[in-house]
Amino acid sequence: MFGGLIAYNGTVSSLEPLPQGGARLRVRCEGAAVEKPEIKDSIAVNGVCLTATELMGDIVAFDVIPETLARTNLGGLRKGDVVNVEYSLRVGDRMGGHFVYGHVDAAATVLTREPEGQGVRIRLERPAALAPMLTEKAFVALDGVSVTIATAGTGWFEIALIPETLNRTTFGRRMINDKVNLEVDPIARYAVAAMLAR
């Protein structure tokens, strides 16, 4: 489990397609010396919960299965791309975002990006199947970043980002037509599922 507060970046070393499907992703992860990940640990890369399968100093390898490639933006990564990295929460860690599982629902397209005050407002695609969970003032994780939905309309929703988020995460680089990993708030997911089950 993660908190959606990004303390580290990573740089893609390689993404190698595997003959049987899926891919092997290697990322040079900031914070590895401090966090001391082990093989089998969960690490979120652009908000996707992946399992460390190999460690070479600060380079961590992950197996990315076809399901993950189909639902996320990881398949489009190239050597040198910067990604958000979050190590899993430990008992007693401060929670400043919201609970993020790293189970991405969809890759949403950036529709617009406009300056707003000292920050930026970004409009993203709002997939119809997820619309009930993507409402104004709800939490959402985008590329693993815990943010609040500023407003929502038919087929879209917007987030308003402060300079700190733009500087610390991949949102400083996200442009129109980029794909962003989207995970709805787990509480909203369970609430909607319970209502539909009645």
GROMACS elastic network, one bead per residue, 0.5 to 0.9 nm:
[ bonds ]
;  ai    aj funct       b0    kb
    1    42     6  0.82523   500
    1    49     6  0.84015   500
    1    87     6  0.89038   500
    1    88     6  0.55994   500
    1    89     6  0.59622   500
    1    90     6  0.88029   500
    1    99     6  0.68047   500
    1   100     6  0.59523   500
    1   102     6  0.72911   500
    2     5     6  0.81428   500
    2    43     6  0.87319   500
    2    44     6  0.77257   500
    2    47     6  0.88965   500
    2    49     6  0.88407   500
    2    86     6  0.71724   500
    2    87     6  0.72718   500
    2    88     6  0.51735   500
    2    89     6  0.53492   500
    2    97     6  0.89341   500
    2    98     6  0.80822   500
    2    99     6  0.60084   500
    2   101     6  0.60895   500
    2   102     6  0.73608   500
    2   144     6  0.85037   500
    3     6     6  0.83732   500
    3    86     6  0.84128   500
    3    88     6  0.81187   500
    3    89     6  0.69712   500
    3    94     6  0.87121   500
    3    95     6  0.61419   500
    3    96     6  0.68951   500
    3    97     6  0.52316   500
    3    98     6  0.53440   500
    3    99     6  0.51786   500
    3   100     6  0.56018   500
    3   101     6  0.85251   500
    3   144     6  0.85795   500
    3   145     6  0.83979   500
    3   146     6  0.72461   500
    4    47     6  0.79057   500
    4    86     6  0.76716   500
    4    95     6  0.89760   500
    4    96     6  0.81342   500
    4    97     6  0.54628   500
    4    98     6  0.64024   500
    4    99     6  0.72197   500
    4   100     6  0.60913   500
    4   141     6  0.66710   500
    4   142     6  0.87030   500
    4   143     6  0.89512   500
    4   144     6  0.54320   500
    4   147     6  0.81080   500
    5    86     6  0.75983   500
    5    95     6  0.86129   500
    5    96     6  0.70411   500
    5    97     6  0.59824   500
    5    98     6  0.86534   500
    5   144     6  0.78863   500
    5   145     6  0.59914   500
    5   146     6  0.63023   500
    6     9     6  0.77281   500
    6    84     6  0.65603   500
    6    85     6  0.65892   500
    6    86     6  0.58438   500
    6   144     6  0.76069   500
    6   145     6  0.64540   500
    6   146     6  0.86055   500
    6   165     6  0.84997   500
    6   168     6  0.70303   500
    6   169     6  0.66858   500
    7    30     6  0.88349   500
    7    31     6  0.84310   500
    7    84     6  0.83464   500
    7    85     6  0.73924   500
    7    86     6  0.67563   500
    7    87     6  0.89719   500
    7   168     6  0.72825   500
    7   169     6  0.84638   500
    8    29     6  0.75009   500
    8    30     6  0.54963   500
    8    31     6  0.64304   500
    8    83     6  0.88441   500
    8    84     6  0.64738   500
    8    85     6  0.52794   500
    8    86     6  0.64830   500
    8    87     6  0.87737   500
    8   168     6  0.77110   500
    8   169     6  0.81696   500
    9    28     6  0.87232   500
    9    29     6  0.65729   500
    9    30     6  0.57794   500
    9    31     6  0.84882   500
    9    45     6  0.89534   500
    9    82     6  0.66281   500
    9    83     6  0.56703   500
    9    85     6  0.51611   500
    9    86     6  0.81915   500
    9   168     6  0.77793   500
    9   169     6  0.71437   500
    9   170     6  0.82822   500
   10    27     6  0.60606   500
   10    28     6  0.53658   500
   10    30     6  0.57379   500
   10    45     6  0.81149   500
   10    81     6  0.82441   500
   10    82     6  0.56098   500
   10    83     6  0.50849   500
   10    84     6  0.61753   500
   10    85     6  0.59187   500
   11    26     6  0.86812   500
   11    27     6  0.55165   500
   11    28     6  0.51225   500
   11    29     6  0.67144   500
   11    30     6  0.84886   500
   11    79     6  0.76139   500
   11    80     6  0.55657   500
   11    81     6  0.56026   500
   11    83     6  0.61472   500
   11    84     6  0.88734   500
   12    15     6  0.75208   500
   12    25     6  0.76278   500
   12    26     6  0.61131   500
   12    28     6  0.62788   500
   12    29     6  0.86809   500
   12    77     6  0.73771   500
   12    78     6  0.66556   500
   12    79     6  0.50076   500
   12    80     6  0.51459   500
   12    81     6  0.53638   500
   12    82     6  0.64861   500
   12    83     6  0.73470   500
   13    25     6  0.77733   500
   13    26     6  0.52902   500
   13    27     6  0.52475   500
   13    28     6  0.63612   500
   13    59     6  0.78487   500
   13    78     6  0.81237   500
   13    79     6  0.51868   500
   13    80     6  0.63754   500
   13    81     6  0.83559   500
   14    24     6  0.78712   500
   14    25     6  0.58613   500
   14    26     6  0.52190   500
   14    27     6  0.71466   500
   14    77     6  0.85021   500
   14    78     6  0.68985   500
   14    79     6  0.52283   500
   14    80     6  0.82295   500
   15    23     6  0.64985   500
   15    24     6  0.56903   500
   15    26     6  0.64356   500
   15    27     6  0.88519   500
   15    74     6  0.88531   500
   15    75     6  0.79620   500
   15    77     6  0.70621   500
   15    78     6  0.67911   500
   15    79     6  0.72129   500
   16    22     6  0.86836   500
   16    23     6  0.53225   500
   16    24     6  0.51431   500
   16    25     6  0.65102   500
   16    26     6  0.86388   500
   17    20     6  0.86742   500
   17    21     6  0.68957   500
   17    22     6  0.60759   500
   17    24     6  0.64863   500
   17    25     6  0.87727   500
   18    21     6  0.52357   500
   18    22     6  0.56303   500
   18    24     6  0.69518   500
   19    22     6  0.79455   500
   19    23     6  0.85771   500
   20    23     6  0.89632   500
   21    65     6  0.71767   500
   21    66     6  0.61811   500
   22    63     6  0.74364   500
   22    64     6  0.55233   500
   22    67     6  0.81533   500
   22    68     6  0.82914   500
   22    69     6  0.70509   500
   22    75     6  0.89922   500
   23    62     6  0.84206   500
   23    63     6  0.60682   500
   23    64     6  0.51447   500
   23    65     6  0.65378   500
   23    66     6  0.77850   500
   23    69     6  0.82675   500
   23    75     6  0.81997   500
   24    61     6  0.68631   500
   24    62     6  0.57650   500
   24    64     6  0.59718   500
   24    65     6  0.86813   500
   25    60     6  0.82382   500
   25    61     6  0.56029   500
   25    62     6  0.51471   500
   25    63     6  0.63553   500
   25    64     6  0.68412   500
   25    74     6  0.87273   500
   26    54     6  0.88785   500
   26    59     6  0.64205   500
   26    60     6  0.55750   500
   26    62     6  0.63382   500
   26    63     6  0.89477   500
   27    45     6  0.87376   500
   27    58     6  0.81265   500
   27    59     6  0.53805   500
   27    60     6  0.54165   500
   27    61     6  0.64997   500
   27    62     6  0.83533   500
   27    83     6  0.85591   500
   28    32     6  0.86862   500
   28    57     6  0.86235   500
   28    58     6  0.54556   500
   28    60     6  0.63783   500
   28    61     6  0.89376   500
   29    32     6  0.59565   500
   29    58     6  0.55143   500
   29    59     6  0.60152   500
   29    60     6  0.68434   500
   29    85     6  0.69444   500
   30    33     6  0.79481   500
   30    34     6  0.88435   500
   30    58     6  0.70446   500
   30    85     6  0.77354   500
   31    34     6  0.52243   500
   31    35     6  0.58250   500
   31    36     6  0.79922   500
   31    58     6  0.79054   500
   31    85     6  0.89500   500
   31    87     6  0.88112   500
   32    35     6  0.51394   500
   32    36     6  0.53153   500
   32    37     6  0.63799   500
   32    57     6  0.76885   500
   32    58     6  0.53464   500
   32    59     6  0.82458   500
   32    60     6  0.87033   500
   33    36     6  0.54514   500
   33    37     6  0.83116   500
   33    57     6  0.79658   500
   33    58     6  0.69797   500
   34    37     6  0.87394   500
   35    87     6  0.74035   500
   37    40     6  0.85522   500
   37    41     6  0.62730   500
   37    42     6  0.85491   500
   37    43     6  0.84230   500
   37    52     6  0.79072   500
   37    55     6  0.82411   500
   37    60     6  0.87390   500
   37    87     6  0.80004   500
   38    41     6  0.55681   500
   38    52     6  0.70325   500
   38    53     6  0.84937   500
   38    54     6  0.83806   500
   38    55     6  0.74314   500
   39    42     6  0.88122   500
   39    51     6  0.75341   500
   39    53     6  0.51742   500
   39    54     6  0.59904   500
   39    55     6  0.68741   500
   39    60     6  0.88484   500
   40    51     6  0.55335   500
   40    52     6  0.52519   500
   40    53     6  0.62040   500
   40    54     6  0.87487   500
   41    50     6  0.82205   500
   41    51     6  0.55669   500
   41    52     6  0.55065   500
   41    53     6  0.83306   500
   41    87     6  0.84952   500
   41    88     6  0.79482   500
   42    49     6  0.61094   500
   42    50     6  0.55254   500
   42    52     6  0.64227   500
   42    87     6  0.69455   500
   42    88     6  0.60639   500
   43    47     6  0.88317   500
   43    48     6  0.79415   500
   43    49     6  0.57035   500
   43    50     6  0.54459   500
   43    51     6  0.63064   500
   43    52     6  0.69935   500
   43    85     6  0.70660   500
   43    86     6  0.59443   500
   43    88     6  0.59389   500
   43   102     6  0.88502   500
   44    47     6  0.50410   500
   44    50     6  0.59302   500
   44    51     6  0.86021   500
   44    84     6  0.77173   500
   44    85     6  0.56526   500
   44    86     6  0.50776   500
   44    87     6  0.63491   500
   44    88     6  0.74053   500
   44   101     6  0.88821   500
   44   102     6  0.63380   500
   44   144     6  0.71434   500
   45    48     6  0.51495   500
   45    49     6  0.66524   500
   45    50     6  0.70346   500
   45    74     6  0.85048   500
   45    83     6  0.64140   500
   45    84     6  0.56586   500
   45    86     6  0.68395   500
   45    87     6  0.89992   500
   45   102     6  0.86085   500
   45   143     6  0.78250   500
   45   144     6  0.74935   500
   46    49     6  0.86189   500
   46    72     6  0.89592   500
   46    73     6  0.82335   500
   46    74     6  0.78772   500
   46    83     6  0.56121   500
   46    85     6  0.64834   500
   46    86     6  0.84371   500
   46   102     6  0.88230   500
   46   142     6  0.79365   500
   46   144     6  0.53245   500
   46   145     6  0.81736   500
   46   170     6  0.83590   500
   46   180     6  0.83172   500
   46   181     6  0.69217   500
   47    84     6  0.72076   500
   47    85     6  0.76980   500
   47    86     6  0.78525   500
   47   100     6  0.81948   500
   47   101     6  0.84294   500
   47   102     6  0.53007   500
   47   103     6  0.79672   500
   47   104     6  0.72940   500
   47   141     6  0.72819   500
   47   142     6  0.69173   500
   47   145     6  0.70544   500
   47   181     6  0.66692   500
   47   182     6  0.80560   500
   47   183     6  0.80390   500
   48    68     6  0.82089   500
   48    72     6  0.77515   500
   48    74     6  0.84669   500
   48   101     6  0.82929   500
   48   103     6  0.62604   500
   48   104     6  0.62536   500
   48   143     6  0.75956   500
   48   144     6  0.70222   500
   48   181     6  0.77308   500
   49    88     6  0.89123   500
   49   101     6  0.70385   500
   49   103     6  0.64853   500
   49   104     6  0.84074   500
   50    62     6  0.64024   500
   50    63     6  0.76033   500
   50    64     6  0.74793   500
   50   102     6  0.80774   500
   51    61     6  0.84277   500
   51    62     6  0.59400   500
   51    63     6  0.73514   500
   51    64     6  0.89190   500
   52    55     6  0.73842   500
   52    60     6  0.62695   500
   52    61     6  0.58378   500
   52    62     6  0.51902   500
   52    63     6  0.79469   500
   53    60     6  0.74399   500
   53    61     6  0.55748   500
   53    62     6  0.54018   500
   53    63     6  0.70287   500
   54    59     6  0.82993   500
   54    60     6  0.58479   500
   54    62     6  0.71499   500
   55    58     6  0.71579   500
   55    59     6  0.59991   500
   55    61     6  0.64344   500
   56    59     6  0.50775   500
   56    60     6  0.64016   500
   56    61     6  0.82830   500
   57    60     6  0.77598   500
   64    67     6  0.82561   500
   64    68     6  0.62546   500
   64    69     6  0.67844   500
   64    74     6  0.84258   500
   64    75     6  0.88418   500
   65    68     6  0.54704   500
   65    69     6  0.64559   500
   65    70     6  0.88443   500
   66    69     6  0.50012   500
   66    70     6  0.60912   500
   66    71     6  0.87464   500
   67    70     6  0.51618   500
   67    71     6  0.63864   500
   67    72     6  0.86921   500
   68    71     6  0.53208   500
   68    72     6  0.59710   500
   68    73     6  0.87947   500
   68    74     6  0.78094   500
   68    75     6  0.85306   500
   68   104     6  0.81976   500
   69    72     6  0.55515   500
   69    73     6  0.70294   500
   69    74     6  0.59892   500
   69    75     6  0.52281   500
   69    76     6  0.87011   500
   70    73     6  0.81465   500
   70    74     6  0.87730   500
   70    75     6  0.77749   500
   70   106     6  0.87225   500
   70   107     6  0.88832   500
   71    74     6  0.87131   500
   71   104     6  0.68578   500
   71   105     6  0.66780   500
   71   106     6  0.51725   500
   71   107     6  0.61060   500
   71   181     6  0.80972   500
   72    75     6  0.72198   500
   72    76     6  0.88618   500
   72   104     6  0.67461   500
   72   105     6  0.80241   500
   72   106     6  0.61429   500
   72   107     6  0.50824   500
   72   108     6  0.88246   500
   72   179     6  0.81557   500
   72   180     6  0.76789   500
   72   181     6  0.55491   500
   72   182     6  0.81606   500
   73    76     6  0.57130   500
   73    77     6  0.72378   500
   73   106     6  0.88342   500
   73   107     6  0.61281   500
   73   108     6  0.89976   500
   73   143     6  0.88148   500
   73   178     6  0.89223   500
   73   179     6  0.59914   500
   73   180     6  0.64713   500
   73   181     6  0.61989   500
   74    77     6  0.54505   500
   74   181     6  0.87358   500
   75    78     6  0.85893   500
   77    80     6  0.86046   500
   77    81     6  0.64005   500
   77    82     6  0.88873   500
   77    83     6  0.89148   500
   78    81     6  0.56394   500
   79    82     6  0.89042   500
   82   169     6  0.89164   500
   82   170     6  0.69289   500
   83   143     6  0.84100   500
   83   169     6  0.77691   500
   83   170     6  0.62918   500
   84   143     6  0.69779   500
   84   144     6  0.70727   500
   84   145     6  0.81789   500
   84   168     6  0.86113   500
   84   169     6  0.60000   500
   84   170     6  0.63390   500
   85   144     6  0.81911   500
   86    89     6  0.86555   500
   86   144     6  0.79095   500
   89    92     6  0.84166   500
   89    93     6  0.63535   500
   89    94     6  0.88307   500
   89    95     6  0.88679   500
   90    93     6  0.55751   500
   91    94     6  0.89523   500
   92    95     6  0.88355   500
   95    98     6  0.69814   500
   95    99     6  0.82083   500
   96   146     6  0.89503   500
   97   100     6  0.85378   500
   97   139     6  0.87333   500
   97   145     6  0.83526   500
   97   146     6  0.54642   500
   97   147     6  0.77123   500
   98   139     6  0.72550   500
   98   140     6  0.85184   500
   98   141     6  0.84982   500
   98   146     6  0.63512   500
   98   147     6  0.87040   500
   98   185     6  0.78157   500
   99   146     6  0.85605   500
   99   185     6  0.75254   500
   99   186     6  0.73457   500
   99   187     6  0.88528   500
  100   103     6  0.80113   500
  100   140     6  0.87080   500
  100   141     6  0.68882   500
  100   144     6  0.74889   500
  100   145     6  0.88869   500
  100   146     6  0.78012   500
  100   183     6  0.77306   500
  100   184     6  0.86476   500
  100   185     6  0.72959   500
  100   186     6  0.74225   500
  101   104     6  0.82472   500
  101   183     6  0.82171   500
  101   186     6  0.78829   500
  102   141     6  0.86288   500
  102   144     6  0.71087   500
  102   183     6  0.72330   500
  103   182     6  0.88673   500
  103   183     6  0.65129   500
  104   107     6  0.77960   500
  104   141     6  0.87077   500
  104   143     6  0.89153   500
  104   144     6  0.89893   500
  104   181     6  0.62482   500
  104   182     6  0.56447   500
  104   184     6  0.79720   500
  105   130     6  0.83048   500
  105   181     6  0.76505   500
  105   182     6  0.58259   500
  105   183     6  0.52155   500
  105   184     6  0.71099   500
  106   127     6  0.80007   500
  106   180     6  0.82922   500
  106   181     6  0.61012   500
  106   182     6  0.53909   500
  106   183     6  0.71517   500
  107   179     6  0.56086   500
  107   180     6  0.52114   500
  107   182     6  0.57528   500
  107   183     6  0.89324   500
  108   124     6  0.63712   500
  108   125     6  0.53593   500
  108   126     6  0.70853   500
  108   127     6  0.74510   500
  108   142     6  0.88565   500
  108   178     6  0.82451   500
  108   179     6  0.54209   500
  108   180     6  0.51982   500
  108   181     6  0.63577   500
  108   182     6  0.63697   500
  109   123     6  0.87526   500
  109   124     6  0.56540   500
  109   125     6  0.53247   500
  109   126     6  0.86418   500
  109   176     6  0.76123   500
  109   177     6  0.54905   500
  109   178     6  0.56820   500
  109   180     6  0.62577   500
  109   181     6  0.89988   500
  110   113     6  0.76296   500
  110   122     6  0.70933   500
  110   123     6  0.61096   500
  110   125     6  0.65068   500
  110   174     6  0.77786   500
  110   175     6  0.67138   500
  110   177     6  0.50707   500
  110   178     6  0.54745   500
  110   179     6  0.63610   500
  110   180     6  0.71762   500
  111   122     6  0.75025   500
  111   123     6  0.53543   500
  111   124     6  0.51753   500
  111   125     6  0.65397   500
  111   156     6  0.82845   500
  111   175     6  0.85017   500
  111   176     6  0.54323   500
  111   177     6  0.62006   500
  111   178     6  0.84249   500
  112   121     6  0.81160   500
  112   122     6  0.56937   500
  112   123     6  0.50522   500
  112   124     6  0.71523   500
  112   175     6  0.78446   500
  112   176     6  0.56452   500
  112   177     6  0.83507   500
  113   120     6  0.68547   500
  113   121     6  0.58559   500
  113   123     6  0.64741   500
  113   174     6  0.85859   500
  113   175     6  0.68809   500
  113   176     6  0.66531   500
  114   119     6  0.88276   500
  114   120     6  0.56547   500
  114   121     6  0.53308   500
  114   122     6  0.65114   500
  114   123     6  0.87146   500
  115   118     6  0.74196   500
  115   119     6  0.60573   500
  115   121     6  0.62021   500
  115   122     6  0.87769   500
  116   119     6  0.52327   500
  116   121     6  0.59926   500
  116   160     6  0.78915   500
  116   161     6  0.87359   500
  117   120     6  0.73947   500
  118   161     6  0.89967   500
  118   162     6  0.69636   500
  118   163     6  0.66778   500
  119   160     6  0.71116   500
  119   161     6  0.54861   500
  119   163     6  0.53455   500
  119   164     6  0.88633   500
  119   166     6  0.78677   500
  120   159     6  0.83761   500
  120   160     6  0.58611   500
  120   161     6  0.52993   500
  120   162     6  0.68801   500
  120   163     6  0.79120   500
  120   166     6  0.81666   500
  121   150     6  0.88696   500
  121   158     6  0.67409   500
  121   159     6  0.57175   500
  121   161     6  0.61984   500
  122   157     6  0.84214   500
  122   158     6  0.54949   500
  122   159     6  0.54407   500
  122   160     6  0.64696   500
  122   161     6  0.78510   500
  122   176     6  0.89676   500
  123   152     6  0.89202   500
  123   156     6  0.65860   500
  123   157     6  0.56563   500
  123   159     6  0.66019   500
  123   160     6  0.89378   500
  124   155     6  0.85237   500
  124   156     6  0.55055   500
  124   157     6  0.55195   500
  124   158     6  0.61254   500
  124   159     6  0.81982   500
  124   180     6  0.85648   500
  125   155     6  0.59105   500
  125   157     6  0.65981   500
  125   158     6  0.88693   500
  126   129     6  0.85924   500
  126   130     6  0.70771   500
  126   131     6  0.61698   500
  126   134     6  0.74077   500
  126   152     6  0.82090   500
  126   153     6  0.82721   500
  126   154     6  0.76101   500
  126   157     6  0.59007   500
  127   130     6  0.54409   500
  127   131     6  0.61335   500
  127   155     6  0.65046   500
  127   156     6  0.77901   500
  128   131     6  0.50963   500
  128   132     6  0.82195   500
  128   154     6  0.85521   500
  128   155     6  0.67742   500
  129   132     6  0.76087   500
  129   133     6  0.88841   500
  130   133     6  0.56012   500
  130   134     6  0.64423   500
  130   184     6  0.76617   500
  130   189     6  0.88907   500
  131   134     6  0.50392   500
  131   135     6  0.71580   500
  131   152     6  0.89442   500
  131   154     6  0.85007   500
  131   155     6  0.79512   500
  131   156     6  0.87280   500
  132   135     6  0.66709   500
  132   188     6  0.84294   500
  132   189     6  0.89529   500
  132   192     6  0.74160   500
  133   138     6  0.76582   500
  133   140     6  0.87967   500
  133   184     6  0.64613   500
  133   185     6  0.73931   500
  133   188     6  0.55812   500
  133   189     6  0.65501   500
  133   191     6  0.89583   500
  133   192     6  0.73477   500
  134   137     6  0.86925   500
  134   138     6  0.64637   500
  134   139     6  0.79512   500
  134   140     6  0.73572   500
  134   149     6  0.73259   500
  134   152     6  0.74126   500
  134   157     6  0.74026   500
  134   184     6  0.70118   500
  134   185     6  0.84936   500
  134   188     6  0.85609   500
  135   138     6  0.55382   500
  135   139     6  0.85645   500
  135   149     6  0.66984   500
  135   150     6  0.85318   500
  135   151     6  0.70560   500
  135   152     6  0.59908   500
  135   153     6  0.86544   500
  135   157     6  0.78336   500
  136   139     6  0.87874   500
  136   148     6  0.78800   500
  136   149     6  0.52297   500
  136   150     6  0.56091   500
  136   152     6  0.58138   500
  136   157     6  0.81361   500
  136   158     6  0.87333   500
  137   148     6  0.55240   500
  137   150     6  0.58598   500
  137   151     6  0.72145   500
  138   147     6  0.84723   500
  138   148     6  0.56458   500
  138   149     6  0.55506   500
  138   150     6  0.83293   500
  138   184     6  0.88763   500
  138   185     6  0.75488   500
  138   188     6  0.82834   500
  139   146     6  0.67952   500
  139   147     6  0.58065   500
  139   149     6  0.63491   500
  139   184     6  0.72660   500
  139   185     6  0.56146   500
  139   188     6  0.87252   500
  140   144     6  0.88868   500
  140   145     6  0.80081   500
  140   146     6  0.59833   500
  140   147     6  0.56308   500
  140   148     6  0.62259   500
  140   149     6  0.69699   500
  140   182     6  0.71751   500
  140   183     6  0.60962   500
  140   184     6  0.50051   500
  140   185     6  0.53727   500
  141   144     6  0.51001   500
  141   145     6  0.50576   500
  141   147     6  0.61691   500
  141   148     6  0.85975   500
  141   181     6  0.78224   500
  141   182     6  0.58321   500
  141   183     6  0.50769   500
  141   184     6  0.64162   500
  141   185     6  0.72176   500
  142   145     6  0.50847   500
  142   146     6  0.67432   500
  142   147     6  0.73076   500
  142   180     6  0.61656   500
  142   181     6  0.53831   500
  142   183     6  0.65765   500
  142   184     6  0.87854   500
  143   146     6  0.87072   500
  143   169     6  0.87544   500
  143   170     6  0.78429   500
  143   171     6  0.85990   500
  143   180     6  0.57077   500
  143   182     6  0.65713   500
  143   183     6  0.83711   500
  144   181     6  0.73758   500
  144   182     6  0.78982   500
  144   183     6  0.79045   500
  145   165     6  0.84882   500
  145   169     6  0.77435   500
  147   159     6  0.71651   500
  147   160     6  0.83812   500
  147   161     6  0.81043   500
  148   158     6  0.89311   500
  148   159     6  0.64950   500
  148   160     6  0.79255   500
  149   152     6  0.73212   500
  149   157     6  0.68544   500
  149   158     6  0.59256   500
  149   159     6  0.50574   500
  149   160     6  0.76947   500
  150   157     6  0.75650   500
  150   158     6  0.55328   500
  150   159     6  0.50546   500
  150   160     6  0.62700   500
  151   156     6  0.88265   500
  151   157     6  0.57936   500
  151   158     6  0.54208   500
  151   159     6  0.72670   500
  152   155     6  0.81928   500
  152   156     6  0.58882   500
  152   158     6  0.61389   500
  153   156     6  0.53223   500
  153   157     6  0.60039   500
  153   158     6  0.87243   500
  154   157     6  0.81338   500
  161   164     6  0.81797   500
  161   165     6  0.62747   500
  161   166     6  0.67315   500
  161   171     6  0.84642   500
  162   165     6  0.55633   500
  162   166     6  0.64884   500
  162   167     6  0.88591   500
  163   167     6  0.60316   500
  163   168     6  0.84940   500
  163   172     6  0.85466   500
  164   167     6  0.51865   500
  164   168     6  0.60178   500
  164   169     6  0.84299   500
  165   168     6  0.51998   500
  165   169     6  0.57932   500
  165   170     6  0.85632   500
  165   171     6  0.71736   500
  165   172     6  0.77357   500
  166   169     6  0.57218   500
  166   170     6  0.70673   500
  166   171     6  0.51520   500
  166   173     6  0.79950   500
  167   170     6  0.79264   500
  167   171     6  0.77515   500
  167   172     6  0.58019   500
  168   171     6  0.81686   500
  168   172     6  0.77716   500
  169   172     6  0.64174   500
  169   173     6  0.83665   500
  170   173     6  0.54825   500
  170   174     6  0.63685   500
  171   175     6  0.83229   500
  172   175     6  0.86766   500
  174   177     6  0.87018   500
  174   178     6  0.62756   500
  174   179     6  0.84526   500
  174   180     6  0.83487   500
  175   178     6  0.56559   500
  175   179     6  0.89838   500
  176   179     6  0.87444   500
  183   186     6  0.82226   500
  184   187     6  0.85579   500
  184   188     6  0.71487   500
  184   189     6  0.67929   500
  185   188     6  0.53226   500
  185   189     6  0.63463   500
  185   190     6  0.89311   500
  186   190     6  0.62759   500
  186   191     6  0.85750   500
  187   190     6  0.52819   500
  187   191     6  0.61330   500
  187   192     6  0.86518   500
  188   191     6  0.50524   500
  188   192     6  0.60946   500
  188   193     6  0.84648   500
  189   192     6  0.54059   500
  189   193     6  0.61650   500
  189   194     6  0.86581   500
  190   193     6  0.50273   500
  190   194     6  0.60486   500
  190   195     6  0.86153   500
  191   194     6  0.51822   500
  191   195     6  0.63032   500
  191   196     6  0.87264   500
  192   195     6  0.51361   500
  192   196     6  0.61977   500
  192   197     6  0.86211   500
  193   196     6  0.51635   500
  193   197     6  0.61589   500
  193   198     6  0.89950   500
  194   197     6  0.51315   500
  194   198     6  0.67225   500
  195   198     6  0.56082   500
